[in-house]
Amino acid sequence: MHQYLLFSPEVAAARAAGKAIVALESTIISHGMPYPQNVQMAREVEQIIRDGGAVPATIAIIGGKICIGLSEEQLELLGTSPDAMKVSRRDLPYVLSQSKLGATTVAATMICAELAGISVFVTGGIGGVHRGAETSFDISADLQELAQTSVAVVCAGVKSILDIGLTLEYLETHGVPVVSVGQRGFPAFFTRESGFNADFQLDTAAEQAAFIHTKWQLGLRGGVVVSNPVPADEAMPKAEIDAITAQALQEADAQGVTGKNVTPFLLSRIKQLTEGRSLATNIALVKNNARCGAALAVAMLAH
């Protein structure tokens, strides 16, 4: 057993019984949504995964341990604590060795999931290449993690605040396949279409599981992006979200917001400018991804 891993009773029992397990990140709780919607969403997403025949394993760093599966009290702590650090690959050793409270990003959750032997991970959206990256070099560590860590990531694509074309180019360069569910188009988080296509369309969990197993059996390390668009009746109009995103980006630039502070700033501003509708869409797409991820985890086990 890895010395830093601490499994919750529910996840430990699932491992012993050979059940399907789905990893969940915790940055969406601590930095992605306001309280109390964040904790409510986390609980509901966990229940959706249970209803789908799998066991949820929300991951966070607490008390010098990588906690795989969280208690009600730990979810509440993450949802309310102003001290929770946003943890990516570079931050893991610091947060563990200093016993800090840490919420895991996509990259860190992938690392922890792989350590724990979990191959399916559900999130809202992955990070990507930021606009203006040709001068700022601002590229999310999530993409590099996908290139090297063998975990399938179910998401609603990437946020429209990013440069989606360059993000897909980066993934292609690093050999990361991008699969879409139910449509050829690659989704853009709040909207179903980004204007770009995924590499492959695989609509069923069985097809997705066969694809992922084949990749790894060939010795092709690294993740798979399973992009699952937000349900049509919960999506936001593309023209509206694009205009609001452009405004929020302009404001971030004017206020000198940089680095890892950009995404929380933009999401918060977009929520204000959409009068909360973007938060409702965000919650809907995470729940939709949980359904997709639970089905995939069960199919991975059956394959």
C-alpha positions in Angstrom: 0.0 0.0 0.0 1.3 3.4 -0.9 2.4 5.3 2.2 0.6 8.5 1.4 -2.7 6.9 0.4 -5.7 6.9 2.8 -8.8 5.1 1.5 -12.2 5.9 2.9 -14.2 2.9 4.3 -16.5 3.0 1.3 -13.7 3.0 -1.3 -11.7 0.4 0.7 -14.7 -1.9 0.7 -15.2 -1.3 -3.1 -11.5 -2.2 -3.7 -11.8 -5.4 -1.7 -15.0 -6.4 -3.5 -13.5 -5.6 -7.0 -16.2 -2.9 -7.7 -16.0 -0.1 -10.3 -14.6 3.1 -8.8 -14.7 6.6 -10.2 -12.3 9.4 -9.1 -13.5 12.9 -8.6 -11.4 16.1 -8.1 -11.8 18.5 -5.3 -10.7 21.9 -6.8 -14.2 22.2 -8.3 -15.5 22.1 -4.6 -12.9 24.5 -3.1 -12.2 26.9 -6.1 -14.8 26.1 -8.8 -18.1 27.0 -7.1 -19.5 29.1 -4.2 -20.7 27.5 -0.9 -23.1 25.9 -0.3 -23.7 24.9 -4.0 -20.2 23.3 -4.1 -20.8 20.8 -1.3 -24.4 20.1 -2.4 -23.1 19.4 -6.0 -20.3 17.1 -4.7 -22.8 15.0 -2.7 -25.2 14.8 -5.6 -22.5 13.8 -8.0 -21.3 11.1 -5.6 -24.8 9.7 -5.4 -25.2 9.7 -9.2 -22.1 7.6 -9.4 -23.5 5.2 -6.8 -26.8 5.0 -8.7 -24.8 4.2 -11.9 -23.3 1.1 -10.2 -19.9 2.5 -9.3 -18.3 3.9 -6.1 -17.3 7.6 -6.0 -13.8 8.5 -4.8 -13.4 12.2 -4.3 -9.7 13.0 -3.8 -8.1 15.7 -1.7 -4.9 16.2 0.4 -5.8 16.3 4.2 -3.4 15.9 7.1 -0.4 14.8 5.1 -2.4 12.1 3.3 -3.9 11.6 -0.2 -7.5 10.9 0.8 -9.2 8.6 -1.7 -12.9 9.1 -0.9 -14.1 11.8 1.5 -16.4 11.9 4.5 -19.3 14.4 4.8 -17.1 16.4 7.2 -14.2 16.5 4.8 -16.4 17.6 1.9 -17.7 20.4 4.1 -14.2 21.4 5.1 -13.1 21.7 1.5 -16.2 23.6 0.6 -15.8 26.2 3.3 -12.1 26.5 4.1 -10.4 29.6 2.7 -7.0 27.9 3.2 -7.5 25.0 0.7 -4.6 25.2 -1.8 -5.1 24.4 -5.4 -2.8 21.4 -6.0 -1.3 20.4 -9.3 1.6 18.1 -10.0 4.3 20.5 -8.8 2.4 21.2 -5.6 1.8 17.7 -4.4 5.1 17.2 -2.5 4.8 20.5 -0.7 1.2 20.1 0.4 1.8 16.5 1.6 5.1 17.2 3.4 3.7 20.4 5.0 0.4 18.8 6.0 -1.6 21.5 4.2 -5.2 21.3 3.1 -5.1 20.7 -0.6 -7.8 20.5 -3.3 -6.6 18.5 -6.4 -6.8 19.8 -9.9 -7.3 17.6 -12.9 -3.5 16.9 -13.1 -3.1 16.1 -9.4 -6.3 14.0 -9.3 -5.0 11.9 -12.3 -1.7 11.3 -10.5 -3.5 10.3 -7.2 -6.1 8.1 -9.1 -3.3 6.2 -10.9 -1.5 5.7 -7.6 -4.8 4.3 -6.2 -5.4 2.0 -9.2 -8.4 4.0 -10.4 -8.6 4.3 -14.2 -11.7 6.5 -14.7 -12.0 10.1 -13.5 -14.9 12.5 -13.8 -14.5 16.3 -13.9 -16.3 19.4 -15.3 -13.8 20.6 -17.9 -10.0 20.1 -18.4 -7.5 22.9 -18.4 -5.8 23.8 -21.7 -3.8 26.3 -23.6 -4.7 29.8 -22.6 -5.4 32.6 -25.1 -2.2 34.4 -25.8 0.0 31.4 -24.8 2.3 32.1 -27.7 3.7 35.0 -25.5 2.7 34.0 -22.0 3.5 30.2 -22.3 0.4 29.7 -20.1 -0.5 26.1 -20.7 -2.3 24.0 -18.1 -0.4 21.2 -16.5 -3.5 19.1 -17.1 -2.5 18.6 -20.7 1.0 17.3 -19.9 -0.6 15.0 -17.3 -2.9 13.6 -20.0 0.2 12.8 -22.1 1.8 10.7 -19.4 -0.7 9.4 -16.8 -3.0 6.5 -17.8 -6.4 7.6 -16.6 -9.5 8.2 -18.7 -10.9 11.7 -18.1 -14.6 12.3 -18.6 -15.3 16.0 -19.1 -17.5 18.5 -21.0 -14.5 19.6 -23.1 -12.6 22.7 -22.2 -13.9 26.1 -21.1 -14.4 28.7 -23.9 -12.0 31.0 -21.9 -9.2 28.9 -23.4 -7.8 28.6 -26.9 -9.6 25.5 -27.9 -7.9 25.0 -31.2 -4.4 25.2 -29.7 -5.5 22.9 -26.8 -6.5 20.2 -29.3 -3.3 20.7 -31.3 -1.3 20.2 -28.1 -3.1 17.0 -27.2 -2.6 15.7 -30.7 1.2 16.4 -30.5 1.4 14.4 -27.3 -0.7 11.5 -28.6 -3.7 12.0 -26.4 -6.9 10.8 -28.1 -10.0 13.0 -27.8 -13.2 10.9 -27.9 -16.6 12.5 -28.1 -19.9 11.1 -26.9 -23.1 11.4 -29.0 -21.8 13.9 -31.5 -18.7 14.5 -33.6 -18.1 18.0 -32.3 -15.8 18.7 -29.3 -17.8 20.5 -26.6 -16.9 23.8 -25.0 -18.0 23.3 -21.4 -21.0 25.7 -21.2 -22.0 25.0 -24.8 -22.3 21.7 -26.8 -20.2 22.8 -29.8 -16.8 24.5 -29.9 -16.4 24.7 -33.7 -13.8 21.9 -33.5 -14.3 18.1 -33.9 -13.1 15.4 -31.6 -10.8 12.7 -33.0 -13.2 9.9 -32.6 -16.9 9.5 -31.8 -17.7 6.6 -29.4 -21.3 6.7 -28.1 -21.5 3.7 -25.7 -19.5 2.9 -22.6 -18.6 -0.5 -24.0 -17.0 1.1 -27.1 -15.2 3.6 -24.9 -13.9 0.9 -22.6 -12.7 -1.2 -25.5 -10.9 1.8 -27.0 -9.2 2.6 -23.7 -8.2 -1.0 -22.9 -6.7 -1.3 -26.5 -4.7 1.8 -26.1 -3.1 0.7 -22.8 -2.6 -2.9 -23.9 -0.6 -1.6 -26.8 1.7 0.0 -24.2 0.6 3.5 -25.2 0.8 5.3 -21.9 -1.2 8.4 -21.1 -4.8 9.4 -20.7 -7.9 9.6 -22.9 -10.2 12.6 -23.1 -13.8 11.5 -23.1 -15.7 14.6 -24.0 -19.3 14.5 -23.1 -21.4 17.6 -24.1 -23.7 19.3 -21.6 -27.4 18.3 -22.2 -29.0 20.5 -24.8 -31.7 21.8 -22.5 -29.0 22.9 -19.9 -26.5 24.4 -22.4 -26.0 28.2 -22.8 -26.3 30.0 -26.1 -22.8 30.0 -27.8 -23.0 33.7 -28.9 -23.9 34.8 -25.4 -21.2 32.9 -23.6 -18.6 33.9 -26.2 -19.4 37.7 -25.7 -19.4 37.4 -21.9 -16.1 35.4 -22.0 -14.5 38.1 -24.1 -15.6 40.8 -21.6 -14.4 38.8 -18.6 -11.0 38.2 -20.4 -10.7 41.9 -21.0 -11.4 42.7 -17.4 -8.8 40.1 -16.2 -6.2 41.7 -18.4 -7.1 45.2 -17.2 -6.8 44.1 -13.6 -3.5 42.3 -14.1 -4.9 38.8 -13.1 -2.4 36.2 -14.1 -1.4 32.5 -13.7 -3.6 30.1 -11.7 -5.8 33.0 -10.6 -7.1 33.6 -14.1 -9.6 30.7 -14.3 -11.3 31.3 -10.9 -11.5 35.0 -11.7 -13.1 34.4 -15.1 -15.6 31.8 -13.8 -16.7 34.0 -11.0 -17.1 37.0 -13.4 -19.0 34.8 -16.0 -21.3 33.7 -13.2 -22.0 37.4 -12.3 -22.5 38.4 -15.9 -24.9 35.5 -16.6 -26.7 36.2 -13.3 -25.9 32.7 -12.0 -27.1 30.8 -15.1 -23.5 29.6 -15.8 -23.3 28.0 -12.4 -26.5 26.0 -13.1 -25.0 24.9 -16.4 -21.8 24.0 -14.7 -23.6 21.8 -12.1 -25.7 20.1 -14.9 -22.7 19.2 -17.0 -20.8 17.7 -14.0 -23.8 15.5 -13.1 -24.1 14.5 -16.8 -20.4 13.6 -16.8 -20.9 11.5 -13.6 -23.5 9.4 -15.3 -21.1 8.9 -18.3 -18.2 8.1 -16.0 -20.0 5.6 -13.8 -21.1 3.7 -17.0 -17.6 3.8 -18.3 -16.0 2.5 -15.0 -18.5 -0.4 -14.9 -17.8 -1.2 -18.6 -14.0 -1.0 -18.0 -14.4 -3.7 -15.3 -16.6 -5.9 -17.6 -14.3 -5.7 -20.6 
